[in-house]
Amino acid sequence: MVKLVPLTPNINLKYLYYYLRMKFYVLNRTVKGTATPHVSNEVFKNIPIPILSLHEQKGIIKVLSTIDRVIGVETRRREKLERLKRGLMELLLTEKVRVVVDDSSA
């Protein structure tokens, strides 16, 4: 496990989190080990991290955090709809609930 400690006070840890999350696929390709997969310190040392002003970092964090919250809400909503669908399928396909079809409008 690597503990990341910024060498400068001019970087917000949440900004660093989002930046490294963006680099997930690059980091994932460098994973070593099977019992405890890990990324070496050297890999992190070689990733250039743009240091924006703290004000701009906070703006980026605000936007990305808002999107993360929306994704969370929508994910829970979708999961709820999928559970509802499974329940309806169970009722309809086992004929516990019958569907009345009105052919007069066809």
C-alpha positions as a LaTeX table, in Angstrom:
\begin{tabular}{lrrr}
\hline
Residue & $x$ (\AA) & $y$ (\AA) & $z$ (\AA) \\
\hline
Met1 & 0.00 & 0.00 & 0.00 \\
Val2 & 1.26 & 3.45 & $-0.86$ \\
Lys3 & 0.55 & 6.47 & 1.28 \\
Leu4 & 0.45 & 9.58 & $-0.86$ \\
Val5 & 1.61 & 12.74 & 0.79 \\
Pro6 & 1.69 & 15.85 & $-1.40$ \\
Leu7 & 5.04 & 17.60 & $-1.38$ \\
Thr8 & 3.33 & 20.97 & $-1.66$ \\
Pro9 & 0.57 & 22.55 & 0.43 \\
Asn10 & $-0.92$ & 23.88 & $-2.83$ \\
Ile11 & $-2.83$ & 20.71 & $-3.62$ \\
Asn12 & $-6.23$ & 19.73 & $-2.30$ \\
Leu13 & $-6.40$ & 16.02 & $-1.41$ \\
Lys14 & $-9.85$ & 15.65 & $-3.01$ \\
Tyr15 & $-8.44$ & 17.16 & $-6.22$ \\
Leu16 & $-5.57$ & 14.67 & $-6.04$ \\
Tyr17 & $-8.11$ & 11.87 & $-5.55$ \\
Tyr18 & $-10.08$ & 12.88 & $-8.65$ \\
Tyr19 & $-6.92$ & 13.31 & $-10.70$ \\
Leu20 & $-5.62$ & 9.86 & $-9.77$ \\
Arg21 & $-9.06$ & 8.36 & $-10.33$ \\
Met22 & $-8.89$ & 9.78 & $-13.86$ \\
Lys23 & $-5.55$ & 7.95 & $-14.25$ \\
Phe24 & $-7.05$ & 4.65 & $-13.00$ \\
Tyr25 & $-6.45$ & 2.73 & $-16.23$ \\
Val26 & $-2.85$ & 3.90 & $-16.44$ \\
Leu27 & $-2.27$ & 2.93 & $-12.82$ \\
Asn28 & $-4.14$ & $-0.35$ & $-13.18$ \\
Arg29 & $-1.78$ & $-1.47$ & $-15.96$ \\
Thr30 & 1.16 & $-1.11$ & $-13.57$ \\
Val31 & $-0.24$ & $-3.24$ & $-10.74$ \\
Lys32 & 2.21 & $-5.79$ & $-9.39$ \\
Gly33 & 1.66 & $-8.77$ & $-7.13$ \\
Thr34 & $-1.10$ & $-11.32$ & $-6.92$ \\
Ala35 & $-1.76$ & $-11.88$ & $-3.21$ \\
Thr36 & $-1.81$ & $-8.14$ & $-2.52$ \\
Pro37 & $-1.93$ & $-6.22$ & $-5.79$ \\
His38 & $-0.21$ & $-2.85$ & $-5.52$ \\
Val39 & 1.24 & 0.05 & $-7.48$ \\
Ser40 & 4.83 & 0.99 & $-6.66$ \\
Asn41 & 5.96 & 4.37 & $-5.37$ \\
Glu42 & 7.93 & 4.91 & $-8.58$ \\
Val43 & 4.78 & 4.83 & $-10.69$ \\
Phe44 & 3.23 & 7.61 & $-8.61$ \\
Lys45 & 6.45 & 9.63 & $-8.70$ \\
Asn46 & 6.38 & 9.56 & $-12.51$ \\
Ile47 & 2.80 & 10.83 & $-12.91$ \\
Pro48 & 2.85 & 14.54 & $-13.65$ \\
Ile49 & 0.08 & 16.21 & $-11.65$ \\
Pro50 & $-0.99$ & 19.66 & $-12.82$ \\
Ile51 & $-1.02$ & 22.03 & $-9.85$ \\
Leu52 & $-3.79$ & 24.52 & $-10.46$ \\
Ser53 & $-4.69$ & 27.34 & $-8.09$ \\
Leu54 & $-6.50$ & 26.14 & $-4.96$ \\
His55 & $-9.51$ & 28.17 & $-6.09$ \\
Glu56 & $-9.64$ & 26.31 & $-9.41$ \\
Gln57 & $-9.06$ & 22.95 & $-7.68$ \\
Lys58 & $-12.05$ & 23.64 & $-5.41$ \\
Gly59 & $-14.18$ & 24.53 & $-8.45$ \\
Ile60 & $-13.24$ & 21.23 & $-10.12$ \\
Ile61 & $-13.99$ & 19.33 & $-6.90$ \\
Lys62 & $-17.39$ & 21.02 & $-6.64$ \\
Val63 & $-18.37$ & 20.02 & $-10.18$ \\
Leu64 & $-17.11$ & 16.44 & $-9.91$ \\
Ser65 & $-18.61$ & 15.92 & $-6.43$ \\
Thr66 & $-21.98$ & 17.12 & $-7.70$ \\
Ile67 & $-21.82$ & 14.68 & $-10.60$ \\
Asp68 & $-20.83$ & 11.87 & $-8.21$ \\
Arg69 & $-23.90$ & 12.65 & $-6.07$ \\
Val70 & $-26.18$ & 12.61 & $-9.13$ \\
Ile71 & $-24.68$ & 9.31 & $-10.27$ \\
Gly72 & $-25.32$ & 7.87 & $-6.79$ \\
Val73 & $-28.95$ & 9.01 & $-6.81$ \\
Glu74 & $-29.53$ & 7.68 & $-10.31$ \\
Thr75 & $-27.80$ & 4.38 & $-9.50$ \\
Arg76 & $-30.08$ & 3.86 & $-6.48$ \\
Arg77 & $-33.10$ & 4.81 & $-8.60$ \\
Arg78 & $-32.14$ & 2.32 & $-11.30$ \\
Glu79 & $-31.57$ & $-0.43$ & $-8.73$ \\
Lys80 & $-35.02$ & 0.27 & $-7.28$ \\
Leu81 & $-36.60$ & 0.07 & $-10.75$ \\
Glu82 & $-34.78$ & $-3.19$ & $-11.46$ \\
Arg83 & $-36.12$ & $-4.68$ & $-8.20$ \\
Leu84 & $-39.62$ & $-3.51$ & $-9.16$ \\
Lys85 & $-39.27$ & $-5.09$ & $-12.61$ \\
Arg86 & $-38.08$ & $-8.40$ & $-11.14$ \\
Gly87 & $-41.07$ & $-8.41$ & $-8.78$ \\
Leu88 & $-43.49$ & $-7.64$ & $-11.61$ \\
Met89 & $-41.94$ & $-10.32$ & $-13.81$ \\
Glu90 & $-42.37$ & $-12.85$ & $-11.02$ \\
Leu91 & $-46.03$ & $-11.91$ & $-10.58$ \\
Leu92 & $-46.87$ & $-11.69$ & $-14.28$ \\
Leu93 & $-44.94$ & $-14.70$ & $-15.56$ \\
Thr94 & $-46.24$ & $-17.03$ & $-12.84$ \\
Glu95 & $-49.78$ & $-15.76$ & $-13.51$ \\
Lys96 & $-50.21$ & $-14.56$ & $-9.94$ \\
Val97 & $-51.36$ & $-11.32$ & $-11.52$ \\
Arg98 & $-53.30$ & $-11.34$ & $-14.77$ \\
Val99 & $-53.15$ & $-8.63$ & $-17.42$ \\
Val100 & $-56.40$ & $-7.52$ & $-18.98$ \\
Val101 & $-55.89$ & $-6.59$ & $-22.63$ \\
Asp102 & $-58.34$ & $-4.11$ & $-24.14$ \\
Asp103 & $-58.50$ & $-4.89$ & $-27.86$ \\
Ser104 & $-61.04$ & $-2.13$ & $-28.60$ \\
Ser105 & $-58.37$ & 0.55 & $-29.04$ \\
Ala106 & $-56.33$ & $-1.48$ & $-31.53$ \\
\hline
\end{tabular}
